[in-house]
Amino acid sequence: MQRTHRYIASLFLTAAIAAPVWLMAAPVPQEARVQIRIYDKQHKDYHNWDDNENRAWGQYLNDNHRNSHEFSKANKREQAQYWNYRHAHPDKG
């Protein structure tokens, strides 16, 4: 009987010591969001393409009376013009 109690006590002690280590090692779930970074050659900086940038792209197309299309489908000249527009029209906040 004494032997059984020691065995059970050692199992609980091992579990108590291992549990915090196991919990700390568990991976933390991250947001299912893809981050896209685009390099602006002319201004020599990077821009994160997110929902805010997508909104700004739509505003740029509207302001310049252009048909809606994805930034990735725009030619290099139009992309450079967009980054000039973004540097001239930064986000408020």
Phi, psi and omega in degrees: 000315179301320181295321179295318179297319177297318180297312180295319179297319179292325176296315178296319179296316178298317179295320181294325180282320185280332185301310180297323179294318180294319180293323180291329183277348181293135180293143179271127179295139180250161178296140179280074184226130178268129179259125180245126177249134181239132180270130177260103184298317185296320181262356178053051176214169180254150176231135174275125179270113180223191181299323179296317179291325178296320176297316180296323178298316177298320178294319177300314180297318179295313181299329183258013176054049179247154178290147181293131175199163181287149178301320182296338179270351180285149178284169185300322181296315180293322177297318178296320178296322179296316180294326173298317178299315182294322179290330178278339181233071181290163177295144176272136177145000000 
